[in-house]
């Protein structure tokens, strides 16, 4: 069975591109049967994950990507605040 997940997060154009750039290294070595597509469109971070079998692997990967996206987002906020000071 094929499982799929799609995530869209509204961030703003520059921020979405920056978060996608931060997440790209996570897309290099994937488990067999998994595909990840991500991009920044209209100010949104878009992530699509497909997995042949392994529903829990897909959910775990989605959880990891969310944590990494949040870390990248927080780093952007800190950088913006530092720039304003």
RAVEN-V300298 format. One record per residue. RES is the residue in three letters. SS is DSSP state (2 for helix, 1 for strand, 0 for the rest). PHI is phi in radians with two decimals (* if undefined). D_FIRST is the distance of its C-alpha to the first C-alpha in whole Angstrom. Layout:
BEGIN
<<RES & SS & PHI & D_FIRST> <RES & SS & PHI & D_FIRST>>
END
This chain:
BEGIN
<<UNK & 0 & * & 0> <UNK & 1 & -1.75 & 4> <UNK & 1 & -1.97 & 7> <UNK & 1 & -2.40 & 10> <UNK & 1 & -2.40 & 14> <UNK & 1 & -2.32 & 17> <UNK & 1 & -2.22 & 20> <UNK & 1 & -2.27 & 24> <UNK & 1 & -2.28 & 27> <UNK & 1 & -1.40 & 30> <UNK & 0 & -2.19 & 33> <UNK & 0 & 1.96 & 35> <UNK & 2 & -1.03 & 35> <UNK & 2 & -1.13 & 37> <UNK & 2 & -1.15 & 35> <UNK & 2 & -1.10 & 31> <UNK & 2 & -1.11 & 32> <UNK & 2 & -1.14 & 34> <UNK & 2 & -1.17 & 31> <UNK & 2 & -1.03 & 28> <UNK & 2 & -1.05 & 31> <UNK & 2 & -1.23 & 31> <UNK & 2 & -1.49 & 27> <UNK & 2 & -0.90 & 26> <UNK & 2 & -1.05 & 27> <UNK & 2 & -1.25 & 24> <UNK & 2 & -1.71 & 22> <UNK & 0 & -1.54 & 23> <UNK & 0 & -1.92 & 22> <UNK & 0 & -1.90 & 18> <UNK & 0 & -1.07 & 16> <UNK & 0 & -1.02 & 14> <UNK & 0 & 1.54 & 11> <UNK & 1 & -1.82 & 12> <UNK & 1 & -2.31 & 14> <UNK & 1 & -2.26 & 17> <UNK & 1 & -2.16 & 19> <UNK & 1 & -2.49 & 22> <UNK & 1 & -2.95 & 26> <UNK & 1 & -2.07 & 29> <UNK & 1 & -2.40 & 29> <UNK & 0 & 0.88 & 32> <UNK & 0 & 1.35 & 33> <UNK & 1 & -2.04 & 29> <UNK & 1 & -1.47 & 27> <UNK & 1 & -2.12 & 23> <UNK & 1 & -2.27 & 20> <UNK & 1 & -2.17 & 17> <UNK & 1 & -2.17 & 14> <UNK & 1 & -2.19 & 11> <UNK & 1 & -2.51 & 9> <UNK & 1 & -1.44 & 6> <UNK & 0 & 1.07 & 5> <UNK & 0 & 0.98 & 9> <UNK & 2 & -1.00 & 9> <UNK & 2 & -1.19 & 13> <UNK & 2 & -1.14 & 13> <UNK & 2 & -1.08 & 12> <UNK & 2 & -1.12 & 15> <UNK & 2 & -1.12 & 17> <UNK & 2 & -1.13 & 17> <UNK & 2 & -1.06 & 18> <UNK & 2 & -1.06 & 21> <UNK & 2 & -1.10 & 22> <UNK & 2 & -1.11 & 22> <UNK & 2 & -1.09 & 24> <UNK & 2 & -1.11 & 27> <UNK & 2 & -1.18 & 27> <UNK & 2 & -1.12 & 28> <UNK & 2 & -1.13 & 30> <UNK & 2 & -1.10 & 32> <UNK & 2 & -1.12 & 33> <UNK & 2 & -1.08 & 34> <UNK & 2 & -1.11 & 36> <UNK & 2 & -1.10 & 38> <UNK & 2 & -1.10 & 38> <UNK & 2 & -1.09 & 40> <UNK & 2 & -1.10 & 42> <UNK & 2 & -1.11 & 43> <UNK & 2 & -1.11 & 44> <UNK & 2 & -1.11 & 46> <UNK & 2 & -1.12 & 48> <UNK & 2 & -1.18 & 49> <UNK & 2 & -1.31 & 50> <UNK & 0 & -1.41 & 52>>
END
